[in-house]
Amino acid sequence: MAILEIRVLTAAAHNNQSAESLDQRRERANEIANICHDLTPWLDPHRRNNLADGLRDQWRSAGTRQRRWLQTRFDQLGYDHRWLTELTPETAPSPAPNVR
């Protein structure tokens, strides 16, 4: 599904499409590619014992749109993702106070 979405998002532009729209499509394609990048190695039969940890790390570090995308795809597959989607995403560390 991800490959098809990326292909559609990166297809040749229409004449009436703005540069801003093209940039948004390219950004969305990159988000999907980034979230899927590690899935293939985790599904390797020799590494499947790392799959749950990898998905947890990926979920916690993913952006909101990436998490929404994953959740939608899991729903399409009928996968019970509650163990994952109920996790709290990582929060950005607080900036260090200015020391004088």
C-alpha positions as CSV (number, residue, x, y, z in Angstrom):
1,M,0.0,0.0,0.0
2,A,2.8,2.4,0.9
3,I,4.5,1.9,-2.5
4,L,1.3,2.7,-4.3
5,E,0.7,5.8,-2.3
6,I,4.2,7.0,-2.8
7,R,3.9,6.4,-6.6
8,V,0.7,8.4,-6.7
9,L,2.2,11.2,-4.7
10,T,5.3,11.4,-6.8
11,A,3.5,11.1,-10.2
12,A,4.0,13.8,-12.8
13,A,2.3,17.1,-11.9
14,H,-0.7,18.4,-13.6
15,N,-0.5,21.7,-15.4
16,N,-2.6,23.5,-12.8
17,Q,-0.7,22.2,-9.8
18,S,1.2,24.8,-7.8
19,A,4.8,24.4,-6.6
20,E,3.5,24.4,-3.0
21,S,1.1,21.5,-3.8
22,L,4.0,19.6,-5.3
23,D,6.1,20.2,-2.2
24,Q,3.3,19.0,0.0
25,R,2.9,15.8,-2.0
26,R,6.7,15.2,-1.9
27,E,6.8,15.8,1.8
28,R,3.9,13.3,2.3
29,A,5.6,10.7,0.2
30,N,8.8,11.1,2.3
31,E,6.8,10.7,5.5
32,I,5.4,7.4,4.3
33,A,8.8,6.2,3.0
34,N,10.4,7.1,6.4
35,I,7.8,5.3,8.5
36,C,8.1,2.1,6.3
37,H,11.9,2.1,6.0
38,D,12.5,-0.3,8.9
39,L,9.5,-2.6,8.4
40,T,11.2,-4.9,5.9
41,P,14.2,-5.8,8.1
42,W,12.0,-6.3,11.2
43,L,9.9,-8.8,9.2
44,D,12.9,-10.9,8.4
45,P,12.3,-14.4,10.0
46,H,15.6,-14.2,11.8
47,R,14.8,-10.8,13.3
48,R,11.1,-11.1,14.1
49,N,11.8,-11.2,17.8
50,N,12.7,-7.5,17.5
51,L,9.5,-6.6,15.6
52,A,7.5,-5.5,18.7
53,D,10.3,-3.4,20.1
54,G,11.0,-1.9,16.7
55,L,7.3,-1.0,16.1
56,R,7.1,0.5,19.6
57,D,10.2,2.7,19.0
58,Q,8.9,3.7,15.6
59,W,5.4,4.5,16.9
60,R,6.8,6.7,19.7
61,S,9.2,8.6,17.5
62,A,6.8,9.0,14.5
63,G,5.1,12.3,13.8
64,T,1.3,12.6,14.2
65,R,0.6,12.2,10.5
66,Q,2.9,9.1,10.4
67,R,1.1,7.5,13.3
68,R,-2.3,8.3,11.7
69,W,-1.1,6.7,8.5
70,L,0.1,3.6,10.3
71,Q,-3.1,3.3,12.3
72,T,-5.2,3.6,9.1
73,R,-3.2,0.9,7.4
74,F,-3.4,-1.4,10.4
75,D,-7.2,-0.9,10.4
76,Q,-7.4,-1.8,6.7
77,L,-5.5,-5.0,7.4
78,G,-7.8,-5.8,10.4
79,Y,-4.7,-5.8,12.7
80,D,-5.4,-5.2,16.4
81,H,-3.0,-2.3,17.0
82,R,-4.2,-1.2,20.5
83,W,-1.1,-2.5,22.1
84,L,0.8,0.0,20.0
85,T,-1.5,2.9,19.5
86,E,-2.3,3.3,23.2
87,L,1.4,4.1,23.8
88,T,2.3,7.6,24.6
89,P,4.5,9.1,21.8
90,E,7.9,10.4,22.8
91,T,8.0,14.0,23.7
92,A,10.7,16.3,22.7
93,P,13.2,16.9,25.5
94,S,12.9,20.2,27.3
95,P,15.4,22.8,26.3
96,A,18.3,23.2,28.8
97,P,18.0,26.3,30.9
98,N,20.4,29.1,30.0
99,V,23.3,29.0,32.4
100,R,25.3,32.2,32.9
